[in-house]
């Protein structure tokens, strides 16, 4: 290994804005079971499916219809 490296010609990561951030959320057992079943059918990891669904909701501006019984 070199003692010093020259990063003066380095470039910023063009994909930095696309990186994912780890968060902790609480989901119902039903929601987890649903996405795990979808994952089994599609072969896509359930966490990826949840991310794809939430991303789709955010991009399309989907609003929740919340009603309290």
Jmol script that loads the backbone (N, CA, C; Angstrom):
load data "model"
ATOM      1  N   UNK A   1       0.834  -1.198   0.000  1.00  0.00           N
ATOM      2  CA  UNK A   1       0.000   0.000   0.000  1.00  0.00           C
ATOM      3  C   UNK A   1       0.871   1.251   0.000  1.00  0.00           C
ATOM      4  N   UNK A   2       0.369   2.262  -0.656  1.00  0.00           N
ATOM      5  CA  UNK A   2       1.072   3.538  -0.651  1.00  0.00           C
ATOM      6  C   UNK A   2       0.862   4.234   0.680  1.00  0.00           C
ATOM      7  N   UNK A   3       1.774   5.103   0.988  1.00  0.00           N
ATOM      8  CA  UNK A   3       1.616   5.877   2.220  1.00  0.00           C
ATOM      9  C   UNK A   3       0.610   6.997   2.028  1.00  0.00           C
ATOM     10  N   UNK A   4       0.525   7.508   0.796  1.00  0.00           N
ATOM     11  CA  UNK A   4      -0.431   8.574   0.489  1.00  0.00           C
ATOM     12  C   UNK A   4      -1.072   8.308  -0.865  1.00  0.00           C
ATOM     13  N   UNK A   5      -2.312   8.700  -0.990  1.00  0.00           N
ATOM     14  CA  UNK A   5      -3.034   8.574  -2.245  1.00  0.00           C
ATOM     15  C   UNK A   5      -3.480   9.954  -2.694  1.00  0.00           C
ATOM     16  N   UNK A   6      -3.513  10.168  -4.012  1.00  0.00           N
ATOM     17  CA  UNK A   6      -3.925  11.450  -4.569  1.00  0.00           C
ATOM     18  C   UNK A   6      -5.372  11.339  -5.052  1.00  0.00           C
ATOM     19  N   UNK A   7      -6.282  11.988  -4.347  1.00  0.00           N
ATOM     20  CA  UNK A   7      -7.698  11.984  -4.708  1.00  0.00           C
ATOM     21  C   UNK A   7      -8.125  13.290  -5.377  1.00  0.00           C
ATOM     22  N   UNK A   8      -7.160  14.104  -5.797  1.00  0.00           N
ATOM     23  CA  UNK A   8      -7.492  15.408  -6.373  1.00  0.00           C
ATOM     24  C   UNK A   8      -8.253  15.281  -7.692  1.00  0.00           C
ATOM     25  N   UNK A   9      -8.112  14.163  -8.387  1.00  0.00           N
ATOM     26  CA  UNK A   9      -8.822  13.960  -9.643  1.00  0.00           C
ATOM     27  C   UNK A   9     -10.018  13.032  -9.468  1.00  0.00           C
ATOM     28  N   UNK A  10     -10.372  12.781  -8.224  1.00  0.00           N
ATOM     29  CA  UNK A  10     -11.501  11.898  -7.928  1.00  0.00           C
ATOM     30  C   UNK A  10     -12.832  12.530  -8.295  1.00  0.00           C
ATOM     31  N   UNK A  11     -13.815  11.690  -8.541  1.00  0.00           N
ATOM     32  CA  UNK A  11     -15.155  12.158  -8.889  1.00  0.00           C
ATOM     33  C   UNK A  11     -16.135  11.706  -7.814  1.00  0.00           C
ATOM     34  N   UNK A  12     -17.194  12.492  -7.626  1.00  0.00           N
ATOM     35  CA  UNK A  12     -18.242  12.112  -6.693  1.00  0.00           C
ATOM     36  C   UNK A  12     -19.002  10.913  -7.244  1.00  0.00           C
ATOM     37  N   UNK A  13     -19.518  10.107  -6.357  1.00  0.00           N
ATOM     38  CA  UNK A  13     -20.302   8.940  -6.748  1.00  0.00           C
ATOM     39  C   UNK A  13     -21.593   9.418  -7.417  1.00  0.00           C
ATOM     40  N   UNK A  14     -21.801   9.106  -8.706  1.00  0.00           N
ATOM     41  CA  UNK A  14     -23.017   9.568  -9.377  1.00  0.00           C
ATOM     42  C   UNK A  14     -24.279   8.868  -8.873  1.00  0.00           C
ATOM     43  N   UNK A  15     -24.110   7.778  -8.151  1.00  0.00           N
ATOM     44  CA  UNK A  15     -25.252   7.024  -7.652  1.00  0.00           C
ATOM     45  C   UNK A  15     -25.550   7.311  -6.179  1.00  0.00           C
ATOM     46  N   UNK A  16     -24.873   8.282  -5.608  1.00  0.00           N
ATOM     47  CA  UNK A  16     -25.022   8.567  -4.181  1.00  0.00           C
ATOM     48  C   UNK A  16     -26.459   8.908  -3.800  1.00  0.00           C
ATOM     49  N   UNK A  17     -27.188   9.581  -4.671  1.00  0.00           N
ATOM     50  CA  UNK A  17     -28.570   9.946  -4.371  1.00  0.00           C
ATOM     51  C   UNK A  17     -29.493   8.735  -4.408  1.00  0.00           C
ATOM     52  N   UNK A  18     -29.059   7.655  -5.054  1.00  0.00           N
ATOM     53  CA  UNK A  18     -29.883   6.463  -5.178  1.00  0.00           C
ATOM     54  C   UNK A  18     -29.632   5.460  -4.056  1.00  0.00           C
ATOM     55  N   UNK A  19     -28.672   5.733  -3.190  1.00  0.00           N
ATOM     56  CA  UNK A  19     -28.358   4.802  -2.122  1.00  0.00           C
ATOM     57  C   UNK A  19     -29.527   4.678  -1.152  1.00  0.00           C
ATOM     58  N   UNK A  20     -29.639   3.526  -0.543  1.00  0.00           N
ATOM     59  CA  UNK A  20     -30.726   3.286   0.395  1.00  0.00           C
ATOM     60  C   UNK A  20     -30.260   3.604   1.801  1.00  0.00           C
ATOM     61  N   UNK A  21     -31.205   3.983   2.638  1.00  0.00           N
ATOM     62  CA  UNK A  21     -30.917   4.278   4.030  1.00  0.00           C
ATOM     63  C   UNK A  21     -31.664   3.276   4.891  1.00  0.00           C
ATOM     64  N   UNK A  22     -30.965   2.697   5.840  1.00  0.00           N
ATOM     65  CA  UNK A  22     -31.588   1.716   6.720  1.00  0.00           C
ATOM     66  C   UNK A  22     -32.415   2.433   7.788  1.00  0.00           C
ATOM     67  N   UNK A  23     -33.663   1.975   7.942  1.00  0.00           N
ATOM     68  CA  UNK A  23     -34.551   2.493   8.980  1.00  0.00           C
ATOM     69  C   UNK A  23     -35.237   1.312   9.656  1.00  0.00           C
ATOM     70  N   UNK A  24     -35.769   1.567  10.812  1.00  0.00           N
ATOM     71  CA  UNK A  24     -36.522   0.544  11.522  1.00  0.00           C
ATOM     72  C   UNK A  24     -37.976   0.980  11.565  1.00  0.00           C
ATOM     73  N   UNK A  25     -38.876   0.100  11.113  1.00  0.00           N
ATOM     74  CA  UNK A  25     -40.299   0.391  11.177  1.00  0.00           C
ATOM     75  C   UNK A  25     -41.013  -0.818  11.756  1.00  0.00           C
ATOM     76  N   UNK A  26     -42.148  -0.568  12.358  1.00  0.00           N
ATOM     77  CA  UNK A  26     -42.965  -1.651  12.900  1.00  0.00           C
ATOM     78  C   UNK A  26     -44.094  -1.931  11.926  1.00  0.00           C
ATOM     79  N   UNK A  27     -44.178  -3.176  11.473  1.00  0.00           N
ATOM     80  CA  UNK A  27     -45.215  -3.591  10.540  1.00  0.00           C
ATOM     81  C   UNK A  27     -46.067  -4.672  11.195  1.00  0.00           C
ATOM     82  N   UNK A  28     -47.323  -4.734  10.799  1.00  0.00           N
ATOM     83  CA  UNK A  28     -48.198  -5.773  11.338  1.00  0.00           C
ATOM     84  C   UNK A  28     -47.768  -7.128  10.789  1.00  0.00           C
ATOM     85  N   UNK A  29     -48.107  -8.175  11.519  1.00  0.00           N
ATOM     86  CA  UNK A  29     -47.804  -9.539  11.074  1.00  0.00           C
ATOM     87  C   UNK A  29     -48.480  -9.825   9.730  1.00  0.00           C
ATOM     88  N   UNK A  30     -49.695  -9.286   9.551  1.00  0.00           N
ATOM     89  CA  UNK A  30     -50.419  -9.494   8.294  1.00  0.00           C
ATOM     90  C   UNK A  30     -49.666  -8.883   7.102  1.00  0.00           C
ATOM     91  N   UNK A  31     -49.143  -7.678   7.291  1.00  0.00           N
ATOM     92  CA  UNK A  31     -48.410  -7.016   6.209  1.00  0.00           C
ATOM     93  C   UNK A  31     -47.143  -7.792   5.867  1.00  0.00           C
ATOM     94  N   UNK A  32     -46.439  -8.245   6.877  1.00  0.00           N
ATOM     95  CA  UNK A  32     -45.213  -9.013   6.649  1.00  0.00           C
ATOM     96  C   UNK A  32     -45.539 -10.322   5.934  1.00  0.00           C
ATOM     97  N   UNK A  33     -46.583 -11.008   6.386  1.00  0.00           N
ATOM     98  CA  UNK A  33     -46.979 -12.272   5.761  1.00  0.00           C
ATOM     99  C   UNK A  33     -47.359 -12.058   4.301  1.00  0.00           C
ATOM    100  N   UNK A  34     -48.074 -10.968   4.028  1.00  0.00           N
ATOM    101  CA  UNK A  34     -48.475 -10.660   2.652  1.00  0.00           C
ATOM    102  C   UNK A  34     -47.256 -10.503   1.747  1.00  0.00           C
ATOM    103  N   UNK A  35     -46.296  -9.675   2.176  1.00  0.00           N
ATOM    104  CA  UNK A  35     -45.129  -9.431   1.344  1.00  0.00           C
ATOM    105  C   UNK A  35     -44.220 -10.654   1.262  1.00  0.00           C
ATOM    106  N   UNK A  36     -44.164 -11.456   2.301  1.00  0.00           N
ATOM    107  CA  UNK A  36     -43.369 -12.687   2.239  1.00  0.00           C
ATOM    108  C   UNK A  36     -43.994 -13.682   1.263  1.00  0.00           C
ATOM    109  N   UNK A  37     -45.320 -13.737   1.217  1.00  0.00           N
ATOM    110  CA  UNK A  37     -45.996 -14.613   0.251  1.00  0.00           C
ATOM    111  C   UNK A  37     -45.738 -14.118  -1.169  1.00  0.00           C
ATOM    112  N   UNK A  38     -45.789 -12.789  -1.360  1.00  0.00           N
ATOM    113  CA  UNK A  38     -45.492 -12.218  -2.675  1.00  0.00           C
ATOM    114  C   UNK A  38     -44.044 -12.517  -3.071  1.00  0.00           C
ATOM    115  N   UNK A  39     -43.150 -12.458  -2.097  1.00  0.00           N
ATOM    116  CA  UNK A  39     -41.736 -12.730  -2.353  1.00  0.00           C
ATOM    117  C   UNK A  39     -41.536 -14.177  -2.791  1.00  0.00           C
ATOM    118  N   UNK A  40     -42.252 -15.066  -2.145  1.00  0.00           N
ATOM    119  CA  UNK A  40     -42.150 -16.484  -2.496  1.00  0.00           C
ATOM    120  C   UNK A  40     -42.639 -16.712  -3.922  1.00  0.00           C
ATOM    121  N   UNK A  41     -43.722 -16.043  -4.307  1.00  0.00           N
ATOM    122  CA  UNK A  41     -44.289 -16.199  -5.651  1.00  0.00           C
ATOM    123  C   UNK A  41     -43.410 -15.573  -6.735  1.00  0.00           C
ATOM    124  N   UNK A  42     -42.787 -14.447  -6.422  1.00  0.00           N
ATOM    125  CA  UNK A  42     -42.035 -13.707  -7.437  1.00  0.00           C
ATOM    126  C   UNK A  42     -40.536 -13.990  -7.425  1.00  0.00           C
ATOM    127  N   UNK A  43     -40.037 -14.478  -6.296  1.00  0.00           N
ATOM    128  CA  UNK A  43     -38.599 -14.692  -6.180  1.00  0.00           C
ATOM    129  C   UNK A  43     -37.826 -13.430  -5.851  1.00  0.00           C
ATOM    130  N   UNK A  44     -38.549 -12.367  -5.512  1.00  0.00           N
ATOM    131  CA  UNK A  44     -37.932 -11.095  -5.131  1.00  0.00           C
ATOM    132  C   UNK A  44     -37.986 -10.998  -3.611  1.00  0.00           C
ATOM    133  N   UNK A  45     -36.899 -10.615  -2.939  1.00  0.00           N
ATOM    134  CA  UNK A  45     -36.914 -10.502  -1.480  1.00  0.00           C
ATOM    135  C   UNK A  45     -38.042  -9.582  -0.987  1.00  0.00           C
ATOM    136  N   UNK A  46     -38.663  -9.962   0.123  1.00  0.00           N
ATOM    137  CA  UNK A  46     -39.835  -9.209   0.600  1.00  0.00           C
ATOM    138  C   UNK A  46     -39.497  -7.772   0.947  1.00  0.00           C
ATOM    139  N   UNK A  47     -38.287  -7.515   1.444  1.00  0.00           N
ATOM    140  CA  UNK A  47     -37.919  -6.138   1.767  1.00  0.00           C
ATOM    141  C   UNK A  47     -37.825  -5.295   0.490  1.00  0.00           C
ATOM    142  N   UNK A  48     -37.362  -5.899  -0.582  1.00  0.00           N
ATOM    143  CA  UNK A  48     -37.307  -5.207  -1.869  1.00  0.00           C
ATOM    144  C   UNK A  48     -38.715  -4.909  -2.363  1.00  0.00           C
ATOM    145  N   UNK A  49     -39.632  -5.870  -2.184  1.00  0.00           N
ATOM    146  CA  UNK A  49     -41.023  -5.653  -2.596  1.00  0.00           C
ATOM    147  C   UNK A  49     -41.662  -4.512  -1.811  1.00  0.00           C
ATOM    148  N   UNK A  50     -41.411  -4.465  -0.515  1.00  0.00           N
ATOM    149  CA  UNK A  50     -41.953  -3.377   0.307  1.00  0.00           C
ATOM    150  C   UNK A  50     -41.395  -2.047  -0.187  1.00  0.00           C
ATOM    151  N   UNK A  51     -40.095  -1.998  -0.469  1.00  0.00           N
ATOM    152  CA  UNK A  51     -39.479  -0.773  -0.967  1.00  0.00           C
ATOM    153  C   UNK A  51     -40.072  -0.369  -2.312  1.00  0.00           C
ATOM    154  N   UNK A  52     -40.253  -1.335  -3.208  1.00  0.00           N
ATOM    155  CA  UNK A  52     -40.845  -1.031  -4.515  1.00  0.00           C
ATOM    156  C   UNK A  52     -42.265  -0.488  -4.365  1.00  0.00           C
ATOM    157  N   UNK A  53     -43.041  -1.084  -3.484  1.00  0.00           N
ATOM    158  CA  UNK A  53     -44.424  -0.634  -3.274  1.00  0.00           C
ATOM    159  C   UNK A  53     -44.458   0.783  -2.705  1.00  0.00           C
ATOM    160  N   UNK A  54     -43.655   1.031  -1.693  1.00  0.00           N
ATOM    161  CA  UNK A  54     -43.637   2.361  -1.082  1.00  0.00           C
ATOM    162  C   UNK A  54     -43.124   3.418  -2.056  1.00  0.00           C
ATOM    163  N   UNK A  55     -42.121   3.060  -2.848  1.00  0.00           N
ATOM    164  CA  UNK A  55     -41.594   3.980  -3.855  1.00  0.00           C
ATOM    165  C   UNK A  55     -42.661   4.306  -4.889  1.00  0.00           C
ATOM    166  N   UNK A  56     -43.402   3.288  -5.316  1.00  0.00           N
ATOM    167  CA  UNK A  56     -44.484   3.503  -6.283  1.00  0.00           C
ATOM    168  C   UNK A  56     -45.558   4.422  -5.708  1.00  0.00           C
ATOM    169  N   UNK A  57     -45.913   4.201  -4.450  1.00  0.00           N
ATOM    170  CA  UNK A  57     -46.909   5.064  -3.792  1.00  0.00           C
ATOM    171  C   UNK A  57     -46.416   6.511  -3.729  1.00  0.00           C
ATOM    172  N   UNK A  58     -45.143   6.685  -3.383  1.00  0.00           N
ATOM    173  CA  UNK A  58     -44.587   8.033  -3.263  1.00  0.00           C
ATOM    174  C   UNK A  58     -44.535   8.740  -4.614  1.00  0.00           C
ATOM    175  N   UNK A  59     -44.125   8.027  -5.651  1.00  0.00           N
ATOM    176  CA  UNK A  59     -44.013   8.639  -6.979  1.00  0.00           C
ATOM    177  C   UNK A  59     -45.366   8.988  -7.574  1.00  0.00           C
ATOM    178  N   UNK A  60     -46.357   8.158  -7.308  1.00  0.00           N
ATOM    179  CA  UNK A  60     -47.679   8.411  -7.879  1.00  0.00           C
ATOM    180  C   UNK A  60     -48.516   9.339  -7.008  1.00  0.00           C
ATOM    181  N   UNK A  61     -48.000   9.716  -5.847  1.00  0.00           N
ATOM    182  CA  UNK A  61     -48.722  10.627  -4.965  1.00  0.00           C
ATOM    183  C   UNK A  61     -49.940   9.992  -4.320  1.00  0.00           C
ATOM    184  N   UNK A  62     -49.898   8.678  -4.172  1.00  0.00           N
ATOM    185  CA  UNK A  62     -51.039   7.962  -3.594  1.00  0.00           C
ATOM    186  C   UNK A  62     -51.298   8.447  -2.171  1.00  0.00           C
ATOM    187  N   UNK A  63     -52.563   8.700  -1.881  1.00  0.00           N
ATOM    188  CA  UNK A  63     -52.968   9.162  -0.546  1.00  0.00           C
ATOM    189  C   UNK A  63     -53.771   8.069   0.129  1.00  0.00           C
ATOM    190  N   UNK A  64     -53.577   7.927   1.414  1.00  0.00           N
ATOM    191  CA  UNK A  64     -54.332   6.932   2.181  1.00  0.00           C
ATOM    192  C   UNK A  64     -55.727   7.426   2.467  1.00  0.00           C
ATOM    193  N   UNK A  65     -56.679   6.517   2.415  1.00  0.00           N
ATOM    194  CA  UNK A  65     -58.050   6.828   2.815  1.00  0.00           C
ATOM    195  C   UNK A  65     -58.220   6.264   4.230  1.00  0.00           C
ATOM    196  N   UNK A  66     -58.017   7.110   5.200  1.00  0.00           N
ATOM    197  CA  UNK A  66     -58.045   6.682   6.585  1.00  0.00           C
ATOM    198  C   UNK A  66     -59.417   6.978   7.190  1.00  0.00           C
ATOM    199  N   UNK A  67     -60.012   5.971   7.792  1.00  0.00           N
ATOM    200  CA  UNK A  67     -61.279   6.182   8.504  1.00  0.00           C
ATOM    201  C   UNK A  67     -61.200   5.461   9.844  1.00  0.00           C
ATOM    202  N   UNK A  68     -61.594   6.154  10.866  1.00  0.00           N
ATOM    203  CA  UNK A  68     -61.567   5.597  12.220  1.00  0.00           C
ATOM    204  C   UNK A  68     -62.946   5.064  12.555  1.00  0.00           C
ATOM    205  N   UNK A  69     -63.017   3.811  12.901  1.00  0.00           N
ATOM    206  CA  UNK A  69     -64.310   3.189  13.248  1.00  0.00           C
ATOM    207  C   UNK A  69     -64.604   3.314  14.714  1.00  0.00           C
TER     208      UNK A  69
END
end "model"
wireframe off; spacefill off
backbone 0.3
color backbone group
